[in-house]
Amino acid sequence: MAVWALGINHQTAPLDLRGRFAFALDQLPETLQRFRASLARQPEATLLSTCNRTEIYCAADELALEPTVQWLAQTGGVSPQALLDHAYVLQEGEAARHAFRVASGLDSMVLGEAQILGQMKDAVRAADAAGALGTTLHQLFQRSFAVAKQVRSSTEIGAHSISMTAAAVRLAGQLFEDLKDIRVLFVGAGEMIELAATHFAAKSPKGMAIANRTLERGEKLATRFGAEVLRLSDLPERLHEFDAVISCTASTLPLIGLGAVERALKKRRHRPMFMVDLAVPRDIEAEVKELDDVYLYTVDDLAAVVQTGKDNRQAAVAQAEAIIDAGVQSFMHWLQQRDPRGGVVGLIRDLHAQTDAWRAAEIARARKLLAKGEDVDAVLEALSRGLTQKMLHGALAELHAGDERTRQATAEAVSRLFLRGSGRRA
């Protein structure tokens, strides 16, 4: 069974490229079905898509890396080479190790953050709903979750970590003298916005508002925080009222354009605006960052802030990596035992098949000689000699190949295999 992963993340690809490969959670089942239909032999598949990464994990009887790269590149509207310039391609144990590290928060922008684990679980449920989650990937991800739980409970990897939403509050506090004097607008009503609203609400700002495409969901979140509710269509006329704007939606196009922000600044008489775009693809046009009175941060801009304290957690990282190593070994052992072509089971089967082939060839040769009237003892002698030569050929060839160290190691292995109990040692 072949296992592979293809992905891009905040370390390998710029934000705008990641935006090309962003998938909303409700898009995952249909997207996975399209991917599997594009391959001759439909593999198991799971697609993980967050603001910091898009990764596809696959398992099948045969490796299908090239078709996977071609499909993902075509989906994002780039050439396969352009994708590979920013992607990582992992197989077997390295694919498992990556999944375990992601689940444990070791591959996140925020070291040790727990949100990614929930996102992975959502991705696995979506794959299951699409009928794309087979036995191998089920094992891979269940083991990932178990490893993540062990890392979380037995190390301090998440201690003192700073989330992106907490970082946004910290940056806002550097711009404004007192966050109690500002009005904050949240665009969207998903998990990231809920986290951001929680952090800002703790600072008791003068006012909070939530703008969302679906009013019902926006109202539910607004009620929790005592915030006003806006329609997205109201943004252009109301934007100037807010000192801070935090946006994170699943929109494929920017919701807040350069012109809208310029008009808002004019109405504000150029009082500064603090803006954070947590969305991938962008919710706020990139050109907004060039305006003099706007302080716009993207998820990538927050990287330096959230790294604070990372050095203090390196000991915990080492402990986590050890747990992950053990998990990878366990998974690979399970995979090899399950795969009839690999591991000890596969080797035993191949040995039996090879010796059966040798035996059949020598018996056929012996029968021909007997049919010609050859002496029976001579034929049996030739049969036994032919079998022993075939069995020893590989070992003898290895004993004469390589450097002295390699030959010595081979000699010890051959001695153990063929001279056991004879009293002779290499």
Secondary structure by P-SEA (a helix, b strand, c coil): ccccccccccccccaaaaaaacccccccaaaaaaaaaaccccccbbbbbcccbbbbbbccccccaaaaaaaaaaaacccaaaaaacbbbbcaaaaaaaaaaaaacccccccccaaaaaaaaaaaaaaaaaccccaaaaaaaaaaaaaaaaaaaccccccccccaaaaaaaaaaacccccccbbbbbccccaaaaaaaaaaaaacccbbbbbbccaaaaaaaaaaabbbbbcccccccccccccbbbbbcccccccccaaaaaaaaaaacccbbbbbbcccccccccccccccccccccccccccccccccccaaaaaaaaaaaaaaaaaaaaaaaaaacccccaaaaaaaaaaaaaaaaaaaaaaaaaaaaacccaaaaaaaaaaaaaaaaaaaaaaaaacccaaaaaaaaaaaaacccccccccc
